[in-house]
Structures are given as C-alpha cells and as structure tokens.
Amino acid sequence: MDLEQLAALRTPEGVTALATATGLAGGDPLAAAATLRSAGVPAGLAAAALTQAELRRRAAAKFGPDAAGMFFTRAGLEQATRAAVAARRAARLRAAGVDTLVDLGCGLGADAIAAARAGIRVYGVEADPVTAAMAAANAGAAGVADRFTVALGDATEFDVTAVDGAPADAVFCDPARRSAGTGRRIFDPAAYSPPWDFLLGLAGRVPRTVFKVAPGIEHRLLPTGAEGEWVSVDGDLVEATVWSGPLAAAPRRATLLAGAAVHELTGDGTRRAPVGPVRRYLYDPDPAVVRAALVAEFAGTVDGTLADPEIAYVYADTPAPTPYARCLEVVESMPFSLKRLRARLRELRVGRAEILKRGSALEPERLRRDLRLAGTEGISLVLTRVADAPTVLLCRPVPIPEHASPIR
Ligand SMILES: C[S@@+](CC[C@H](N)C(=O)[O-])C[C@H]1O[C@@H](n2cnc3c(N)ncnc32)[C@H](O)[C@@H]1O
C-alpha cells in the first residue's frame, strides 16, 4: 500500500469500496474482487480495499471492534501491541504521573492511542511515510487526534527535550524487531531499529524511559536499576517491557492478563527455590513467571519446591488456586523408558494424552506416535528430569473450585 492508495481509500468512493470489501473479507478473494469490479470499483482501489478489509478482519484479534475503523500494513499489524497490553502499560504510565509522552517509532499507533485514551498527550515519531499516515488516521478513528499527533522522521534524531518547548515527561520506544526486507524476526537487540545502543543511551539521558523488547531478551542486557516486566495474555508470553529511572518499581515483574483480570508477581529475579523430591501436586508456572525469573517467588506462594534446580516445575503437597500456574496431580512417577511407559498406558487404557515437557529433549509429537495410544482414558504426561534422570510423571489436572479465591 502506498500513500496514494491510502488517500484513495479515504475518499467517499474508497469508503464505500472498503465497506463492500469488509462484507466479503474471509471469503473467496477472487469472487470478492469480481464483486467489487462489477460494482464499478477501479481495479487498483478494489485491490487496496480487499487487502485492507482482510487486515482489519485479522486485526480484530488484537484490537477488537476498534480494528473495523483502523488502517493497517501487514508488517505494522504484526508488530503492533495488542490493545489489552497497550492499555495496561498506558494506565501504568498515567498512574506514574506521565502527562506527556514521546513515542519513538510509533508504528500504526496502538501504544500511542492507548496512552492518549488514558489521558496522556502523545507525540509520535515514525520513519515510514505510509505507517505515519495510517497512525494519524487511526488517531482520528479512535477519537484521540487532539492528543496523539505524528511527525514523520527519524527517531534517533528527534529532540525529546524540546517537545512543544519542554521535555516530555517520558519517552517510549517499541523498536522494529523484524527485518525490513525479509520480514523475519530479529533476535539480536543490536539489530533492532532503533538499535539497542540507542535505547540504552536514551535510558541514560532521559529520566523516564520505557521500551518494549522481545520476551526472549537476556536479563544481563537490561540497564542497571531498570525493571524488566514480562507480559502474558491468556497464558501466551507476548512481550517484555523495560522501565527505567523512577518508573522502575521492582527489579522483575510478571504481568498476567486474563480477560479483565490482571495478576502481577514481583521480585528481584535472583532467588533460588528450595529443591526437594517430587511431591503430590505439580505446578507449571505461566511463561511470564518463568521468563521473569520469578519461579522462586511463585514457589513461595504455594510452599513449593523444585525437583531440579534448573527446571521450572514446582511441587507441593496441596493444590491451591493460583493464577500464576496450572496445577496437576502427580499420580505416578517413573524413570523414562518408552517400552515401560507404553505398557503402563495400555494397562491404564489411555487413549488421549497431553504432553508437557521441561528439561527433556524428547519431541512430544514423536513420542505420541511412538506410544500408539488406544483406549478411552485421558492423561497428562510430564517429561522432565529428576535428580538428573529423565523422568515421566503421569498426572491428571486438578479442578480448581470456581469459588476459590486465588493466591495473590
Ligand atoms: C514495532 S513498530 C511499533 C509498533 C507500535 N508500538 C504499535 O503498537 O503500533 C516499530 C516502528 O518503528 C519504526 N521505526 C524503526 N526505526 C525507526 C527510526 N529510526 N525512526 C522512526 N521510526 C522508526 C518502524 O517503521 C515501525 O513502524
């Protein structure tokens, strides 16, 4: 999509074409194109409308009903922060007293719009002209054009100390983590755009900086004194955020978003959980807890221990309702042997198995095939290591009563 196509989509003719395309999105693309063409829509506009309608349809998973009024590029949508995560971060900035924010590399504006909705005046900077134009259109669609403006330019040259004549209260940067050419994910922070050195320099110069990074970021790379926050949504790890200066409230934080509920666990990320034998209940912590290195803090909430100091399964004597982990009851434990496991599952008439693993090199799908399950019962198999020995735990899920109040 180029600027001309975007402008065409915003004319009355384009708006009608997009509305028609929206009704056809998700169906047969050739038939949709033919329908638009037979309604007299020029080929270029029809193609742009169909692409945009399809992107809006996919974007609903991240943005809900807002997606229907927003503009997207494929790359911009992939990299945009989902609405629930952006809203959470914006609320935290606002609660910390941030009134004005610079968003360096604001993309399509997902974070900026959330901040503007939280009442923050946002100055976005974006290097890509089409993305910048879409961000401005998205600000209008969200009804925050008076609080989120976008400048086209290079974030690394933007003077964050002289925004409307004064320094902004805080600076946010969500660097591009995909290669502009191939679209592949970039894992090396030095290759982010803007690059890691620029972000570190920013954190050194500007008292309140926040940047979003890949959840796989190594802890040792975080600036001294900064908070590393790992965020999951419905059990999927989605991102990490680095909060620096007075915005750093704890060394490490795991934030779990589940529907409207938010659960946060904090700690210093260096504690080690006690080690002991396999016990009756196994807790499989949320990936945000594991990546934030807060397994020991979580284990403390359930009086739990590890069976191996390097493996993040927590064992305890009682099942407790907790938002930070899934709980399974360990029914049997055996040293791993395919033959013995297959024989035992046959005895138990197991026909369905979910397979979890930590600290095991086995491939779950290959194991499932090799087990040749045939039976009526279900089971959870946990492949792990206990006292350095490959071990399989035969488990069943623990139903947590609905009325139980979770541990906080
Ligand atoms: C990950 S996206 C931002 C997504 C945004 N936070 C959102 O949720 O919609 C990063 C953006 O930074 C832009 N960018 C990368 N390097 C830049 C630079 N040096 N100056 C300005 N923008 C830059 C890219 O074009 C891209 O749109």
The ligand as an SDF file (V2000), in Angstrom:
LIG
                    3D

 27 29  0  0  0  0  0  0  0  0999 V2000
    7.3690   -2.3180   16.4400 C   0  0  0  0  0  0  0  0  0  0  0  0
    6.8200   -0.9970   15.4940 S   0  0  0  0  0  0  0  0  0  0  0  0
    5.9330   -0.0040   16.6300 C   0  0  0  0  0  0  0  0  0  0  0  0
    4.5700   -0.5350   16.9150 C   0  0  0  0  0  0  0  0  0  0  0  0
    3.7400    0.3380   17.8090 C   0  0  0  0  0  0  0  0  0  0  0  0
    4.2460    0.3740   19.1620 N   0  0  0  0  0  0  0  0  0  0  0  0
    2.3060   -0.1520   17.8300 C   0  0  0  0  0  0  0  0  0  0  0  0
    1.9460   -0.8360   18.7860 O   0  0  0  0  0  0  0  0  0  0  0  0
    1.5900    0.0870   16.8670 O   0  0  0  0  0  0  0  0  0  0  0  0
    8.2810   -0.0860   15.2300 C   0  0  0  0  0  0  0  0  0  0  0  0
    8.1290    1.0840   14.2960 C   0  0  0  0  0  0  0  0  0  0  0  0
    9.3120    1.8470   14.3950 O   0  0  0  0  0  0  0  0  0  0  0  0
    9.5720    2.4160   13.1270 C   0  0  0  0  0  0  0  0  0  0  0  0
   11.0000    2.7720   13.1140 N   0  0  0  0  0  0  0  0  0  0  0  0
   12.0610    1.9680   13.0770 C   0  0  0  0  0  0  0  0  0  0  0  0
   13.2030    2.6690   13.1260 N   0  0  0  0  0  0  0  0  0  0  0  0
   12.8420    3.9620   13.2080 C   0  0  0  0  0  0  0  0  0  0  0  0
   13.5490    5.1880   13.3020 C   0  0  0  0  0  0  0  0  0  0  0  0
   14.8860    5.2060   13.3310 N   0  0  0  0  0  0  0  0  0  0  0  0
   12.8540    6.3260   13.3660 N   0  0  0  0  0  0  0  0  0  0  0  0
   11.4990    6.3300   13.3540 C   0  0  0  0  0  0  0  0  0  0  0  0
   10.7690    5.2030   13.2590 N   0  0  0  0  0  0  0  0  0  0  0  0
   11.4390    4.0370   13.1990 C   0  0  0  0  0  0  0  0  0  0  0  0
    9.1800    1.3470   12.1520 C   0  0  0  0  0  0  0  0  0  0  0  0
    8.8750    1.9120   10.8790 O   0  0  0  0  0  0  0  0  0  0  0  0
    7.9630    0.7360   12.8280 C   0  0  0  0  0  0  0  0  0  0  0  0
    6.7730    1.3140   12.3610 O   0  0  0  0  0  0  0  0  0  0  0  0
  1  2  1  0
  2  3  1  0
  2 10  1  0
  3  4  1  0
  4  5  1  0
  5  6  1  0
  5  7  1  0
  7  8  2  0
  7  9  1  0
 10 11  1  0
 11 12  1  0
 11 26  1  0
 12 13  1  0
 13 14  1  0
 13 24  1  0
 14 15  1  0
 14 23  1  0
 15 16  2  0
 16 17  1  0
 17 18  1  0
 17 23  2  0
 18 19  1  0
 18 20  2  0
 20 21  1  0
 21 22  2  0
 22 23  1  0
 24 25  1  0
 24 26  1  0
 26 27  1  0
M  CHG  2   2   1   9  -1
M  END
$$$$
